[in-house]
Structure formats: C-alpha cells, structure tokens
Amino acid sequence: MRPVFILTKYSRRKNFIWKLDKLRSILYRRLSTSAKYSHENSHVIHGQKDDKSQLPSSTIGYYGAAFANYIQEPLKSNLTQRFFKEFTSYYTYLNSVVTTNKPSAKPVVISLEKNKPQAEAIPHQELNPISLKDTNTQKTMIIPKKVIPSVQVETSIQEKTIQICESLEKATSFLVKSTLITDLFKLLYQHPEDVRDVIFRKQKATIYALLNLRDKAYAKNDKLLYGNINQCLAIIGYVDQGSIKHRGINILSLDGGGAKGFVTIEVLKNIEKLCGKPIHETFDYICGTSTGAVLAALVGIYKLSLDEIERQYKFFIKEIFSTNRATGIGNLVMTYAYYDTKVWENMLKEAVGDTLVINSAKDKDACKIALVSNVTTPNHMKVFLFRNYNVAPWYQSHYDGTTRHRVWEALRASSAAPGYYEDFKIDGYVFHDGGLLANNPTPIALHEVKHLWPSASNNCIISIGNGRYKPDGYMSTKADSISLRQKINRIVGGISCTETVHNMLLDLLPTRLYFRFNPYLTEEFHLDENRPIKWKLMQYETNMYMRRNKYKFEMAAKRLLTPKTPTQQISEFLKERYLSQI
C-alpha cells in the first residue's frame, strides 16, 4: 500500500478531512497486524480499553501510534502545511511496515519529538506505581513499579541498505525520494564499505535511480538534493567522466616542504595565467603532502584564488612558527614537539571550519582530492589518504583511505611532522606527516587515477616541488665527521627526498606528458622559515627559474588544454566496452 498525496487535488475542508480519516483507517488495519513486531518503547497500559481513537504503542509501535494520532487531530491553523512538511519523514518507516509488516530496528526517519535526537526521542520506558480500586472490595490496590526494557531488534546494514534502495526505486514522490537520499547518505557516511558492497552486488539499479534523480534535481535547481546525490555517488565509487571525455586526465601533484610552499604558489600562478582558467577547473585530480596538502585543499576544495591563498599562507607561517627558543626546547622535552600544536589546530579549525572532505564532491565536475598522511602502528608505517572519492569495489587500491573526516583533521594529520608538531590521534590511530613516506606523491596520484578512470588515458601530469638546494662543489668538500644536527638534517632530507622519485618517473613516463617543476634555490631554507625577507627571496628565485624555463611552462600549459585525438577516443571506447564485459 502506498499512501497518495491529495493536498493539491482536494482543497476543500470536507474532502481533506475525509481523506485523512480514510488514510488513518487503512493505516490502523495494516499496522495493527504488526503488533508482534513492535519495538523500542513498547509498554503495557493497565486498566485502559483498546480504542481505535487512541491507538496503544504496543499495537503499532511508537511511530505508528504517533502518526495515527496525529492525522486524526481536528483541523487547526496551518494543519495542511504541517501534514505536507512532516509526511515525508514518516513515509519511509510506514512504507516498510505496511509492505513487510516488519519495521526495522532503527528506522531511518526524523525523530518525532521536536529538537531531540532520535536516541532520546525513543526513551527506555518505566511505569511508575499506579493506584487502582478493586470493584468488589472498594479497596485501593498498589500496582508495583514495573520496568519494561526496550526491545533491541538488530537489523543488519545489508537489510537497511536494501530497504532504502528498494524504496528509492519504487518511490514516485519527489519529496519522498529526497528523504530517502538523505537516509542513504547518512548510512553511506557511517558504513561506506558495507553499503557500497550491497549496492554493487544486489542493488545496481539504485545507481541508475540516483543518476536520473540527479538530473531532475539539477533541472529544478534543488542544490541540496543535487549535492547529496553527488556525495552518495562519490562514496559508492561511481565516477563521472566529466571533462576527460574531451581530453585525457590532468593530474597535479604537490610536494611537502613547510614554509617553502611559497615556491609552489608562484608556480601555480604561472600555470593558471598560461591556461587562462582556475587550477581547480584545469585539473581532474589533485594530490598533496603536508604543505602541499594544505594548498591542495585551499585550491581544490575551497576554490580560493591564489592571491588569497598566499595571504592566508603568510598568516599561517607567521603564527605557527613564532615560538621563541626557550619555549620551543621546553615543548620539545615535554611533548616531543618544538611548536605549540594547539595553535596550529585552532588556526585550521578557524580557517576551514567543520567541512567534511566528502562535501567537496557536491559538484559532479569537482576535481578529485587526496591529502596524503602516514598512519603508524607499533609494527609498521604506511601511507593513508584522506579523499573525496572512493574507487569501485572491484578495484583494490594499494593505499588505505577514508571519506569520513573533516578537512582540518586531514590537514592536521598530513602536517604532523615529528619534532615540529605532536602526533595526531583520531579513531584510535596515530598519524604522522605524509612527507615521511611520500613527500613527492606523484606515484600515489598515478595509482589512484588508474582505478578511478581505468579506460581513460593520462593527458598531462604536473609535479611541483618546493625548491632544492645544491651548493657548488658539494662533492669536492670532504669532512672527517659531522655534527649530530647535520646528521639529523641529512637523514630527514634523505627520507623526504623528492628527486629520486622524479628520476624514476622520468624514465617511465613519456616526456610529452610528464612535467616536473622544482626550482633551484641559492640557499637552504628551513621548513619553519618565518622571516618575510626570506619568503620574498624564495619567490624571486622561483620567478627567475620560470623565466629560464618559459618554453617548458608553455609546453605544459598547451598540453593541459590539448583535446583527445580520434585514435585516443577509439582506443578508450574499445577499452571501456571490454572492461564493461568483465
């Protein structure tokens, strides 16, 4: 049975009341058969006769009783609007009960009690002592206090997913579909892996239903529904072809380097100027480590201009690297971090808010973002990605990742450099700076892109470093011994070396596709450099590097805008047809 909306068709008071009463009667007959499945908030009413005008919760459950009592209220002011507004909230639960006579353990609907979370809206019931008079002796009897525990009916994630998907495929009302999309997004956000597996194995039609509904939401300019659908598709692992239909995949990789991020900003400004459009519109995939992750988030997620990013970046560096030497040494002894980690965390929260990484997928043409960190256990350390996408279940990425966390948490995890900041702990895991294992994240980007668009070819790969220092005659200088500080600096520099990765990629990738920009610097700048005069020196030397390599930058910009050749289009079409048959 599927309740039908009649608000717009029957405008007269009499017909409206008659329809509500008829709906109440049908619901009562159908819902009363599910008494044995009533759950959460079941209780016994002593000394009260069963009356259809006051349905007991033990007969139809908490939500059924509330709805049945609600729709039989006398017509008050704005009742029509109230019924229209709240009907979709109850529909999901009622539809499951009416069709299956078995409600789910935790119905995915909005709480009936205003301004209360769902867990508090269905409380543990407790019956206090009641005084009654015996009809024969006329003596008062005290019924002792009785506790009725909530019935915990465990429904698996699989059943919930199937229930929502089937309701979404059968629903005809646009408002009902909107509510179901919200429920599906919440379930995907909490249990992404389980829900994705169910949808791809048993409910593939749900993806087509989501795509059709997305087109309708776009036509109606419903930005909220449009964004929720795109987020659901991103978590599921569905990827739109977007601009890669006309050209190949454009990849941007940003190295880590602390305060040397000014070098990256200058290079991005030049690329943006040559291409004639913003960075987030030029690239399909952006991957960043440490300071590169901060820039990737500001460019790809928040779509800020590079001038605004430069101002924000200067403010960050000035504030977080301003600890005096005595305080820094004290912090290092007490917390193993030279700088005050709380200052950096508070700045991130204030700058980016509570935005989730997956929220950047609200636009179907948004570029894919990966923020690189390292998760550490007592036995090993491995790369971990905070991203706004998931790959399809049949493609197994080599890198663990998540879409659940906030942007500030991802940036904090990616920039937790040992010795500079404290470790970042979340969900029982410890995260360190991504530069310890992948300061140049270009190989990670290539691996992820291969699983996102398996049939598409790479159009242009741009990797940007934060400058390198090579003193003249560095191999001719011999030394019998070096200081402890020099040893530590060399070890850290060796671990985070980016040119070794570049040299390997240079041999593996075609030179017409792969471009690496990493300016030479006249002095060795530290990661925590907070002097404005040194920032200007970095920017000046970067601009000089770009002048000397003007032709290389022009070739890269031209490649970024190059459309596919007919041969590429035919090859990718055949590859896509072959993969779809596997």
C-alpha positions as CSV (number, residue, x, y, z in Angstrom):
1,M,0.0,0.0,0.0
2,R,1.4,3.4,-1.0
3,P,-0.3,6.5,0.6
4,V,-1.1,9.1,-2.0
5,F,-0.8,12.9,-1.6
6,I,-4.1,14.6,-2.1
7,L,-3.4,18.1,-0.7
8,T,-3.3,19.9,-4.0
9,K,-6.2,18.0,-5.6
10,Y,-8.7,18.3,-2.8
11,S,-8.7,21.8,-1.5
12,R,-12.0,21.8,0.3
13,R,-12.0,21.2,4.1
14,K,-14.6,18.4,3.9
15,N,-12.8,16.3,1.3
16,F,-9.5,16.8,3.1
17,I,-10.8,15.6,6.4
18,W,-12.5,12.6,4.7
19,K,-9.2,11.6,3.0
20,L,-7.2,11.9,6.3
21,D,-9.8,9.7,8.1
22,K,-9.7,7.1,5.4
23,L,-5.9,7.1,5.4
24,R,-6.0,6.7,9.2
25,S,-8.3,3.7,9.0
26,I,-6.2,2.0,6.4
27,L,-3.1,2.5,8.4
28,Y,-4.8,1.2,11.5
29,R,-5.9,-2.0,9.9
30,R,-2.5,-2.7,8.3
31,L,-0.3,-1.6,11.2
32,S,-2.3,-3.4,13.8
33,T,-1.2,-6.7,12.2
34,S,2.4,-5.9,13.1
35,A,1.9,-6.0,16.9
36,K,4.2,-8.8,17.5
37,Y,7.0,-6.8,15.7
38,S,6.6,-3.7,17.7
39,H,9.9,-2.5,19.1
40,E,11.6,0.3,21.1
41,N,9.2,2.0,23.5
42,S,6.8,-0.9,23.9
43,H,4.8,-0.7,27.1
44,V,1.6,-2.1,28.8
45,I,-1.3,0.2,29.6
46,H,-3.2,-1.1,32.6
47,G,-6.9,-0.5,33.1
48,Q,-7.4,1.0,29.6
49,K,-9.6,-0.4,26.9
50,D,-8.4,-0.8,23.4
51,D,-9.8,2.1,21.4
52,K,-9.1,2.9,17.8
53,S,-9.3,6.6,18.5
54,Q,-6.3,6.2,20.9
55,L,-4.0,3.5,19.5
56,P,-1.7,2.0,22.0
57,S,2.0,1.9,21.3
58,S,2.1,-1.9,21.9
59,T,-0.1,-2.4,18.9
60,I,1.6,-0.5,16.2
61,G,4.8,0.8,17.7
62,Y,5.9,4.2,18.6
63,Y,5.9,5.8,15.2
64,G,2.7,4.2,14.0
65,A,0.8,5.4,17.1
66,A,2.2,8.9,16.8
67,F,1.3,9.2,13.2
68,A,-2.2,7.7,13.6
69,N,-3.0,10.0,16.5
70,Y,-1.5,12.9,14.6
71,I,-3.6,12.6,11.4
72,Q,-6.9,12.4,13.3
73,E,-6.4,15.7,15.1
74,P,-9.0,18.4,14.3
75,L,-8.2,20.7,11.5
76,K,-6.2,23.6,13.1
77,S,-4.4,26.5,11.6
78,N,-1.7,25.5,9.1
79,L,-2.5,21.8,9.5
80,T,-2.3,21.3,5.8
81,Q,1.2,22.8,5.7
82,R,2.2,20.8,8.8
83,F,1.0,17.5,7.3
84,F,2.7,18.2,4.0
85,K,6.0,19.1,5.8
86,E,6.2,16.1,8.1
87,F,4.6,13.4,6.0
88,T,7.8,12.5,4.1
89,S,9.6,12.0,7.5
90,Y,7.1,9.3,8.4
91,Y,6.8,7.8,5.0
92,T,10.0,5.7,5.0
93,Y,9.1,3.9,8.2
94,L,5.4,3.4,7.4
95,N,6.1,2.1,4.0
96,S,8.4,-0.6,5.3
97,V,5.8,-1.6,7.9
98,V,2.9,-1.6,5.5
99,T,4.7,-3.6,2.8
100,T,6.5,-6.1,5.1
101,N,4.7,-5.9,8.4
102,K,8.2,-5.8,10.0
103,P,9.7,-2.5,11.0
104,S,13.4,-2.1,11.1
105,A,15.2,-1.8,14.4
106,K,16.4,1.7,13.9
107,P,14.1,3.4,11.3
108,V,15.8,5.9,9.1
109,V,13.3,8.8,9.7
110,I,13.4,12.0,11.5
111,S,12.6,12.0,15.3
112,L,9.0,12.7,16.2
113,E,9.9,14.8,19.2
114,K,11.0,18.3,18.3
115,N,14.6,19.3,18.9
116,K,15.6,15.9,20.3
117,P,18.0,13.4,18.8
118,Q,16.5,10.1,17.8
119,A,18.2,8.2,20.6
120,E,16.5,10.5,23.2
121,A,13.2,10.6,21.3
122,I,12.5,6.8,22.0
123,P,13.4,6.5,25.7
124,H,13.5,3.5,27.9
125,Q,10.0,3.1,29.3
126,E,9.4,2.9,33.0
127,L,5.9,2.6,34.6
128,N,5.5,4.1,38.0
129,P,3.2,2.7,40.7
130,I,-0.5,3.1,39.9
131,S,-3.3,3.3,42.5
132,L,-6.5,1.4,41.5
133,K,-9.7,0.5,43.3
134,D,-11.0,-3.1,43.4
135,T,-14.6,-3.1,42.1
136,N,-15.6,-5.7,44.7
137,T,-13.9,-4.7,47.9
138,Q,-13.5,-1.0,47.1
139,K,-10.0,-1.2,48.5
140,T,-7.1,0.6,46.9
141,M,-4.5,-1.7,45.3
142,I,-1.0,-0.6,44.5
143,I,0.5,-2.0,41.3
144,P,4.2,-2.0,41.9
145,K,6.6,-0.1,39.7
146,K,7.5,-2.2,36.6
147,V,10.3,-1.7,34.1
148,I,9.7,-2.7,30.5
149,P,13.0,-2.8,28.7
150,S,13.3,-1.7,25.1
151,V,13.2,-4.5,22.5
152,Q,16.5,-4.5,20.7
153,V,15.9,-5.9,17.2
154,E,19.3,-5.9,15.4
155,T,18.8,-5.3,11.7
156,S,22.0,-5.7,9.6
157,I,23.4,-2.9,7.5
158,Q,22.6,-5.0,4.5
159,E,18.9,-5.1,5.2
160,K,18.7,-1.4,5.9
161,T,20.5,-0.7,2.6
162,I,18.2,-3.0,0.6
163,Q,15.2,-1.4,2.2
164,I,16.2,2.1,1.3
165,C,17.3,1.2,-2.2
166,E,14.1,-0.6,-3.0
167,S,12.0,2.3,-1.6
168,L,14.0,4.7,-3.7
169,E,13.5,2.7,-6.9
170,K,9.7,2.4,-6.3
171,A,9.0,5.9,-4.9
172,T,7.2,8.3,-7.2
173,S,7.1,11.4,-5.0
174,F,10.0,13.8,-5.4
175,L,9.8,14.7,-1.7
176,V,9.9,11.1,-0.6
177,K,13.0,10.5,-2.8
178,S,14.7,13.5,-1.2
179,T,14.2,12.0,2.3
180,L,15.4,8.6,1.1
181,I,18.6,10.2,-0.4
182,T,19.3,11.8,3.0
183,D,18.9,8.5,4.7
184,L,21.2,6.8,2.2
185,F,23.9,9.4,2.6
186,K,23.9,9.0,6.4
187,L,24.2,5.2,6.0
188,L,27.0,5.5,3.5
189,Y,28.8,8.0,5.7
190,Q,28.7,5.7,8.7
191,H,29.3,2.4,6.9
192,P,30.8,3.1,3.5
193,E,32.3,-0.3,2.7
194,D,29.3,-2.4,3.7
195,V,26.8,-0.2,1.9
196,R,28.9,0.0,-1.2
197,D,29.2,-3.8,-1.4
198,V,25.5,-4.3,-1.1
199,I,24.7,-1.7,-3.8
200,F,27.1,-3.1,-6.3
201,R,26.2,-6.8,-5.6
202,K,22.4,-6.6,-5.2
203,Q,21.1,-3.1,-5.9
204,K,22.9,-1.8,-9.1
205,A,19.6,-0.3,-10.2
206,T,20.0,2.2,-7.4
207,I,22.9,3.9,-9.2
208,Y,20.7,4.5,-12.3
209,A,17.9,5.8,-10.0
210,L,20.4,8.2,-8.4
211,L,21.6,9.4,-11.8
212,N,18.0,10.0,-13.0
213,L,17.1,11.8,-9.8
214,R,20.2,14.0,-10.0
215,D,19.1,15.2,-13.5
216,K,15.7,16.1,-12.1
217,A,17.3,17.9,-9.1
218,Y,19.5,19.9,-11.4
219,A,16.5,20.8,-13.6
220,K,14.6,22.0,-10.5
221,N,17.7,23.8,-9.2
222,D,17.5,21.8,-5.9
223,K,21.1,22.3,-4.8
224,L,20.7,20.4,-1.5
225,L,19.4,17.3,-3.2
226,Y,21.8,17.6,-6.1
227,G,24.8,17.8,-3.7
228,N,23.6,14.9,-1.5
229,I,23.2,12.6,-4.6
230,N,26.7,13.5,-5.8
231,Q,28.2,12.8,-2.4
232,C,26.4,9.4,-2.3
233,L,27.8,8.5,-5.8
234,A,31.3,9.6,-4.7
235,I,31.2,7.3,-1.6
236,I,29.7,4.4,-3.6
237,G,32.6,4.7,-6.1
238,Y,30.8,6.0,-9.2
239,V,32.9,8.5,-11.1
240,D,31.6,10.9,-13.8
241,Q,33.7,11.2,-17.0
242,G,33.3,15.0,-17.0
243,S,36.0,16.8,-19.0
244,I,38.1,13.7,-19.6
245,K,35.7,12.8,-22.4
246,H,37.2,15.5,-24.5
247,R,40.7,15.3,-23.2
248,G,42.7,12.9,-21.1
249,I,43.2,13.1,-17.3
250,N,45.1,16.1,-15.9
251,I,47.0,15.3,-12.7
252,L,48.5,17.8,-10.2
253,S,51.0,16.6,-7.5
254,L,52.2,19.0,-4.8
255,D,55.2,18.2,-2.7
256,G,55.6,18.9,1.0
257,G,58.1,21.4,2.3
258,G,56.8,23.6,5.1
259,A,57.4,27.3,4.6
260,K,58.8,26.6,1.2
261,G,55.2,26.3,-0.1
262,F,55.7,29.9,-1.5
263,V,57.6,28.2,-4.3
264,T,54.5,26.1,-5.2
265,I,52.2,29.1,-5.1
266,E,54.3,31.0,-7.6
267,V,54.5,28.1,-10.0
268,L,50.7,27.6,-9.7
269,K,50.1,31.3,-10.5
270,N,52.2,30.9,-13.7
271,I,50.3,27.8,-14.8
272,E,46.9,29.5,-14.1
273,K,48.0,32.5,-16.1
274,L,49.1,30.4,-19.1
275,C,46.0,28.2,-19.1
276,G,43.5,31.1,-18.6
277,K,41.4,29.4,-16.1
278,P,41.5,28.4,-12.3
279,I,43.6,25.5,-11.2
280,H,40.5,23.5,-9.9
281,E,39.0,23.7,-13.4
282,T,42.2,22.7,-15.2
283,F,43.0,19.5,-13.3
284,D,40.9,16.4,-12.7
285,Y,43.0,15.1,-9.8
286,I,45.0,17.0,-7.2
287,C,47.2,15.2,-4.6
288,G,49.2,16.9,-1.9
289,T,51.5,16.1,1.0
290,S,52.0,18.2,4.1
291,T,52.2,21.8,3.0
292,G,51.1,20.5,-0.4
293,A,48.0,19.1,1.2
294,V,47.1,22.5,2.6
295,L,47.5,24.1,-0.8
296,A,45.5,21.2,-2.4
297,A,42.6,21.7,0.0
298,L,42.6,25.5,-0.4
299,V,42.7,25.2,-4.2
300,G,40.6,22.1,-4.9
301,I,38.1,22.1,-2.0
302,Y,37.6,25.7,-1.2
303,K,38.4,27.0,-4.7
304,L,40.2,30.1,-3.3
305,S,42.2,32.4,-5.6
306,L,46.0,32.0,-5.4
307,D,46.4,35.6,-4.2
308,E,44.0,34.8,-1.3
309,I,45.9,31.6,-0.6
310,E,49.2,33.5,-0.5
311,R,47.8,35.9,2.1
312,Q,46.4,33.0,4.2
313,Y,49.6,31.1,3.9
314,K,51.7,34.0,5.2
315,F,49.4,34.3,8.1
316,F,49.7,30.6,8.9
317,I,53.5,30.6,8.7
318,K,53.9,33.8,10.8
319,E,51.7,32.5,13.6
320,I,52.7,28.8,13.9
321,F,56.4,29.3,13.6
322,S,56.8,32.2,16.1
323,T,57.8,30.2,19.2
324,N,61.0,31.5,21.0
325,R,63.9,29.2,21.5
326,A,63.5,28.6,25.3
327,T,59.8,27.8,24.9
328,G,60.5,25.5,21.9
329,I,63.1,23.5,23.8
330,G,60.7,23.1,26.8
331,N,57.9,21.9,24.5
332,L,60.3,19.5,22.8
333,V,61.2,17.9,26.1
334,M,57.6,17.7,27.4
335,T,55.6,16.9,24.3
336,Y,58.3,15.9,21.7
337,A,57.1,18.9,19.6
338,Y,59.0,22.2,19.2
339,Y,56.0,24.3,18.3
340,D,52.6,24.6,20.1
341,T,50.4,22.1,18.3
342,K,47.2,23.6,19.7
343,V,47.9,26.9,17.9
344,W,48.1,25.1,14.6
345,E,44.9,23.1,15.2
346,N,42.9,26.1,16.3
347,M,44.0,28.0,13.2
348,L,43.0,25.1,10.9
349,K,39.5,24.9,12.6
350,E,39.0,28.7,12.2
351,A,40.2,28.7,8.6
352,V,38.3,25.7,7.2
353,G,35.6,25.1,9.7
354,D,33.9,21.7,10.2
355,T,33.6,20.9,6.4
356,L,33.9,17.2,5.6
357,V,36.3,16.2,2.9
358,I,33.5,14.4,1.1
359,N,31.5,17.7,1.0
360,S,33.7,18.9,-1.8
361,A,32.1,16.2,-4.1
362,K,28.7,18.0,-4.1
363,D,29.5,19.2,-7.6
364,K,29.7,16.3,-10.1
365,D,32.5,18.1,-12.0
366,A,34.6,18.8,-8.9
367,C,38.2,17.6,-9.1
368,K,39.2,14.6,-7.1
369,I,41.3,15.4,-4.0
370,A,43.7,13.2,-2.0
371,L,45.5,14.5,1.1
372,V,48.5,12.2,2.0
373,S,49.4,11.2,5.5
374,N,51.0,8.3,7.3
375,V,49.2,6.0,9.7
376,T,51.6,4.5,12.3
377,T,51.2,1.3,14.3
378,P,53.7,-0.4,16.6
379,N,54.8,-2.7,13.8
380,H,54.8,-0.5,10.7
381,M,54.0,2.8,9.0
382,K,52.0,3.1,5.8
383,V,50.5,5.8,3.5
384,F,47.0,6.8,4.3
385,L,44.7,9.1,2.1
386,F,42.0,11.5,3.1
387,R,40.0,11.8,-0.1
388,N,36.7,13.0,-1.5
389,Y,36.1,9.8,-3.5
390,N,36.1,6.0,-3.4
391,V,37.2,3.6,-6.0
392,A,34.8,0.9,-7.2
393,P,34.8,-2.3,-5.1
394,W,36.3,-4.4,-7.8
395,Y,39.4,-2.2,-8.0
396,Q,41.7,-2.6,-4.9
397,S,43.7,0.4,-4.1
398,H,47.1,-0.2,-2.6
399,Y,46.5,2.8,-0.2
400,D,44.1,2.8,2.6
401,G,41.9,5.9,2.8
402,T,38.7,7.4,4.1
403,T,36.0,10.0,3.2
404,R,34.6,10.4,6.7
405,H,36.8,13.0,8.3
406,R,36.8,16.8,8.3
407,V,39.2,18.8,6.3
408,W,41.0,20.3,9.3
409,E,41.6,16.7,10.6
410,A,43.1,15.6,7.3
411,L,45.4,18.7,7.1
412,R,46.4,18.2,10.7
413,A,47.3,14.5,10.0
414,S,49.2,15.3,6.8
415,S,51.3,18.0,8.5
416,A,52.2,16.2,11.8
417,A,55.9,16.5,11.2
418,P,57.9,14.7,14.0
419,G,59.8,17.2,16.2
420,Y,57.7,20.1,14.9
421,Y,54.2,19.0,16.0
422,E,52.7,16.4,18.2
423,D,51.3,13.2,16.6
424,F,47.7,13.4,15.5
425,K,45.5,10.8,17.0
426,I,42.0,10.0,15.7
427,D,39.8,6.9,15.8
428,G,42.4,5.0,17.7
429,Y,45.2,5.6,15.1
430,V,48.3,7.7,15.1
431,F,49.1,9.9,12.1
432,H,52.4,11.5,11.1
433,D,53.5,13.9,8.3
434,G,52.9,12.4,4.9
435,G,56.3,13.5,3.8
436,L,58.0,10.7,5.8
437,L,57.0,8.2,3.1
438,A,55.6,10.2,0.2
439,N,56.9,13.7,0.1
440,N,56.5,13.5,-3.7
441,P,53.0,12.0,-4.0
442,T,53.1,11.7,-7.8
443,P,53.2,7.8,-7.9
444,I,50.2,7.8,-5.5
445,A,48.3,10.1,-7.8
446,L,49.0,7.8,-10.8
447,H,47.9,4.7,-9.0
448,E,44.6,6.2,-7.8
449,V,43.8,7.7,-11.2
450,K,44.3,4.3,-12.8
451,H,41.5,2.9,-10.6
452,L,39.2,6.0,-10.9
453,W,39.2,6.1,-14.8
454,P,40.5,2.7,-15.9
455,S,39.6,3.2,-19.6
456,A,40.9,6.8,-19.9
457,S,44.4,7.8,-20.7
458,N,46.6,10.4,-18.9
459,N,46.7,13.8,-20.7
460,C,49.2,15.7,-18.6
461,I,51.0,15.1,-15.3
462,I,52.4,18.1,-13.5
463,S,54.5,17.6,-10.3
464,I,55.6,20.7,-8.4
465,G,58.4,20.7,-5.8
466,N,59.2,23.3,-3.1
467,G,62.7,24.1,-4.3
468,R,66.1,22.3,-4.0
469,Y,69.4,23.5,-2.8
470,K,72.7,22.2,-4.3
471,P,75.8,24.1,-3.3
472,D,78.6,24.5,-5.7
473,G,81.3,21.8,-5.4
474,Y,79.3,19.9,-2.8
475,M,81.1,16.6,-3.6
476,S,84.6,18.2,-3.5
477,T,84.2,19.2,0.1
478,K,85.5,16.4,2.4
479,A,84.9,16.0,6.1
480,D,86.1,13.6,8.7
481,S,83.0,14.0,10.9
482,I,79.7,16.0,11.0
483,S,77.7,17.2,13.9
484,L,74.6,15.5,15.3
485,R,72.3,18.2,14.0
486,Q,73.8,17.8,10.5
487,K,73.3,14.1,10.7
488,I,69.6,14.5,11.6
489,N,69.1,17.1,8.8
490,R,70.7,14.8,6.3
491,I,68.6,11.8,7.4
492,V,65.4,13.8,7.3
493,G,66.4,15.2,3.9
494,G,67.1,11.7,2.6
495,I,63.8,10.3,3.8
496,S,61.8,13.2,2.2
497,C,63.9,13.3,-1.0
498,T,61.6,14.1,-3.9
499,E,64.1,14.0,-6.8
500,T,64.7,10.2,-6.5
501,V,61.0,9.7,-7.3
502,H,61.2,12.2,-10.1
503,N,64.2,10.4,-11.7
504,M,62.3,7.1,-11.7
505,L,59.2,8.6,-13.2
506,L,61.2,10.4,-15.9
507,D,62.4,7.1,-17.2
508,L,58.9,5.5,-17.1
509,L,56.6,8.3,-18.4
510,P,56.6,10.0,-21.8
511,T,58.3,13.4,-21.7
512,R,55.4,14.9,-23.6
513,L,53.0,14.0,-20.7
514,Y,55.2,14.5,-17.6
515,F,56.4,17.8,-16.3
516,R,58.4,18.4,-13.1
517,F,58.9,22.0,-11.8
518,N,61.3,22.2,-8.8
519,P,63.3,25.4,-8.8
520,Y,67.0,25.6,-7.7
521,L,67.5,27.9,-4.6
522,T,70.6,29.8,-3.7
523,E,70.4,28.8,-0.1
524,E,68.9,26.1,2.1
525,F,65.7,27.3,3.5
526,H,64.3,25.6,6.6
527,L,60.8,24.2,6.9
528,D,60.0,26.7,9.7
529,E,61.3,29.8,8.0
530,N,59.2,32.7,9.3
531,R,61.2,35.7,8.0
532,P,59.3,37.7,5.3
533,I,62.6,38.7,3.6
534,K,63.3,35.0,3.1
535,W,59.8,34.5,1.6
536,K,60.5,37.2,-0.9
537,L,63.8,35.6,-1.8
538,M,62.1,32.3,-2.4
539,Q,59.5,34.0,-4.7
540,Y,62.2,35.9,-6.6
541,E,64.3,32.8,-7.3
542,T,61.2,30.9,-8.4
543,N,60.3,33.7,-10.8
544,M,63.8,33.6,-12.2
545,Y,63.5,29.8,-12.6
546,M,60.2,30.2,-14.5
547,R,61.8,32.8,-16.9
548,R,64.6,30.4,-17.7
549,N,62.2,27.6,-18.3
550,K,59.5,29.6,-20.1
551,Y,59.3,27.2,-23.0
552,K,58.8,24.2,-20.7
553,F,55.9,26.0,-18.9
554,E,54.3,26.9,-22.2
555,M,54.5,23.3,-23.4
556,A,52.9,22.1,-20.2
557,A,50.0,24.6,-20.5
558,K,49.4,23.7,-24.1
559,R,49.4,20.0,-23.1
560,L,46.8,20.7,-20.3
561,L,44.4,22.1,-22.9
562,T,45.0,19.5,-25.7
563,P,41.9,17.6,-26.7
564,K,41.9,13.9,-27.4
565,T,42.9,12.6,-30.9
566,P,40.5,10.4,-32.8
567,T,42.8,7.4,-32.2
568,Q,42.7,8.0,-28.5
569,Q,38.9,8.2,-28.5
570,I,38.5,4.9,-30.4
571,S,41.1,3.2,-28.1
572,E,39.3,4.4,-24.9
573,F,35.9,3.4,-26.3
574,L,37.0,-0.1,-27.1
575,K,38.8,-0.4,-23.7
576,E,35.6,0.7,-21.9
577,R,33.5,-1.8,-23.8
578,Y,35.9,-4.6,-22.9
579,L,36.0,-3.6,-19.2
580,S,32.2,-3.5,-19.0
581,Q,32.0,-7.1,-20.2
582,I,34.4,-8.4,-17.5
